[in-house]
Amino acid sequence: MIVFSLILALGLTDWAEDRRTAERVREARAYLVAEIAANRALLVDDQYLPHHRRLNSLFRQASDAERPTQQQAMPVFQALFETGIHVAPLRDAVWRSASSSGLTAKMPLTEVFLLSDIYRQQEQLGRMSETFVTGIPALLAGLENGTGVKAALTAVNLHLGDITASEAGLIRQYDAALARLDPDGRLRREAATPRPGDGRATTR
């Protein structure tokens, strides 16, 4: 009886620990779904991917000219300078927290690989924008002296092409992750439902 009691106690302890771990993984998955959904909503907003596509179209048309002049290029660059290339403040706090706490080790590998690709692509998108900013002075110098007009237009066009492709690719990855992590949308509905005391519930 003593041996049986010890085995039973150990089994119950392991069971309780597994339940706690499973609950923590479920919570992490819910937070990851919310983070990914928020990032997706950010990218499809008019000031990010649609905005960059409009700029890309302007620079593509201008750079396609055989010998574009300063007079032709300046209005296009003015459109860029008025609004700029917007760097989306994509979130990764939940992913970093789940990774550092070891919770991702308890998730299926297919989910971990999918999420890892997403957040690596987010970092790459941020680095692309930083690299472009450092090269702007050289582009403007060529534009101002008239010797590098086409080169400046082409460089911005290529960069915007990379940005839009990366943002569109991220949106597809977000969709794949949401379909995998929250196929029926339950976690997203729960996150959107106001709860008493969470600041979103209204009183009458």
N, C-alpha and C positions, 0 to 999 in steps of 0.2 A: 504493500500500500504506500509505503514511504517513497519507494522508487517510482511508482506510478504517479504519485502526487507531484514529485519533482519534474518528471517528464511532462505532465500536464501543465504545470506552471510555466515551464520553459516554452512549451508550445503556445500557450496563451500569450506569453510575453512577445514571442516572435509574431504571432498573429496581430497583436495590437500595434506593434511597430510597423508591420507591413501596411496596416490600415492607415496609420498616420502618414507614412511615406506616400501611399497612394493618394491621400487627400491633398498633400502638399504638391504632388505632381499635377493633380487636377486643377488646383488653384493656379499653379504656374502656367499651365496650358491656357487657362482662361485669361490670365493677364497678357500672355503672349498674343492671343487672338485679338485682344483689345488694342495692343500696341501696333500690331500689323495692320489692323483695320484703320487705325488713326493715321498711320503712315501712308496707306493707300489713298485715303480721303485727301490727304495733303497733296500728293503728287497729281491727282486728277483735278485739283482746284485750278481755276483759270490762270492764276499767277505763276504756275509752275509748268507742267508739260504743255498745255495749250499755248501758253505765252512763249515758251522756247520754240515750239513748232512754227509759230508766226514769224519770230525772228529768223529762224532757219530758212524759211521760205524767202524772206527779203534778201538775205545774204546769198542764197543760192542763185537767185535771179541776177543779182548784181555781179557775182563772181563768174557767171557764165558768159558775160560779155568778153569779147576778144581783148579789148584794151580799155578797161574802165578808167575813167578820169577821176580826179579829185572831186569835181563838181557832181559826178554821178554817185560817188562813194559817200560823200559827207552826209546826205540825208539818211542814208542807211545806217551809218554809224550814229547819227543823232538819235534815231529810233532806239538804238541799243543803249546809248548813254542816258536817255530819258527814263528808262525803266531798269536797265541792267539785266544781267543773267542772275536769276534768283536761285540761291542755294537753299533747298528745302531742309528745314531743321528736323530731319528724320530721327525718331527716338530709337534707343537701343538699351535703355536702363533695365528693362525686364529681362532681356536676353543676357546681359552681363551678370545680373544678379542670379539668374537661374544657372548659368554656367559656373560661376564661382562657388555656388552653394552645393554643386554636385547633383542637382535635380535633373539636369539633362542626361546624366548617366542612367537614370531610371526610365527615360523615355525611349520609345522604339527608335532604332538607328535611322530608319527612313525619315522620321520627323526631324531628328537632330541634323542629318545631312541637309535637308531642305532648309531648315532655319539657318544653319551655318552659311549656306550659299547666299541667302537673303541678306544677312547682316554684313557679310564680306562685300557684297555688291553695294550696299549702302556706303561703306567706307570708301570704296573705289570711286563712287559718284562724288563724294566730298573732296577727294584728292584731285579729281579732274578739274574741279572749279578752282582749287587753290593753284594748280599748275598754270591754268589759263591766266589768272590774275597777275602772276609774276611775269608773264610774257607780254602783257599789254603795252608797256612803255616802248618796246621795240617795234610793235605793230604801228603804234601811233607815230613814231619817228618816220617810218617809211611812208605813211599816209601823208604826213605834213610836207615832206620834201618832194613828194610826187614820184619817188622812185620805186615804191613798194605798194602801190595801190591794190593791184590785183592780188599780191601775196597777202596783204592784210585782210582783204575780203575773203579770200580762200581759207585762210587760217581760222577766221571766226566761223565761217560756214562749216568747216570740218569739226570744229569744237562743238558747235551747236548740234551737229549731226550725232556726235558721240553722246552728248548730254541727252538728247531726245531718245536715242536708242536705249541708253542705259535706264532712263526713267520708265520708258514703255516696257522694257524687260523686267524691271522691278515690279511693275504692276501685275504682269503675268505671274511672276513668282509669288506675289502676295495672294493672288487668286488661288494658285495651287496650294499654298499653305493653309489658307482659310478653308478650302474644300477638304483638306486632309485633317486639320485640327478641329474644325467645327462644321462638319458636313450638313447638319440640319439647321445651323444658325442659332442654336439654343444658347450658346455662350454669349453671342453678340446681343441676343434679345435680353438676356439677364443683365448684361452690362448697361443696356439702355433703359432698363426699367427703374424708375425712381424708387428709393427705399426711404422709409421714415428716418430722418436724422442725417441723411447723406447730403443735404443741401439742395437736392433737386425736387424733393417732394413739396407740394404746395398745400397750404392749409386754407380753410374757409371759415 
